[in-house]
Structure formats: C-alpha cells, structure tokens
Amino acid sequence: MNEIEERRHVVLYNLAAHAGPARGRLRLSLDDAARLARLAPEVIAAIENGNGCTSSLAVLTHVALFLGLTELGVPRPRPPGME
C-alpha cells in the first residue's frame, strides 16, 4: 500500500469516529452538510459510517476541514485557557 492510500485509510478511520459528532456540534443535518460541502448526502453518510467509502483523500480532507477538524480528521486542540 502506498503512502497516499495509507493516509486515506487513517483519515477515513478518524472521520468515522469524529465526523458525526463534529457535524452535530455545527447543528447541521446530513442534507445541509452535504449541500454546503457540495457533496452527495450518501458520501457524507458513508464517511461517517466508515464503510463502503470510496472517496479520495482530497474529498476526505475537504470534509474534515469543512467540519472544523484537522486534515487528519481529528478534533483540533482547544486553545490555552479554554480547557
């Protein structure tokens, strides 16, 4: 497996754990999130479920950043004083 494919799997694994809660914190329905991210709702659902997702690393990174996560699909650390 090449480096890009490995990174894609890491991002997909992280998004399966963090994308749904991040979308919930933004108070976005699945349809609204998909519309704003310019993706099909099925793509967002597949990413959140973590199975059957064939999206590229670029799409996964786009979703992660759209939801306020890091490029690796994990929550950003809280700023000092906000902990």
SULQUI-V412186 format. One record per run of one state. SS is the DSSP state (A for helix, B for strand, O for the rest). FROM is the first residue (numbers start at 1). TO is the last residue. If there is no record, write none. Layout:
BEGIN
ss = {SS,SS}
from = {FROM,FROM}
to = {TO,TO}
END
This chain:
BEGIN
ss = {O,A,O,A,O,A,O,A,O,B,O,B,O}
from = {1,3,26,30,38,41,50,57,67,69,70,75,76}
to = {2,25,29,37,40,49,56,66,68,69,74,75,83}
END
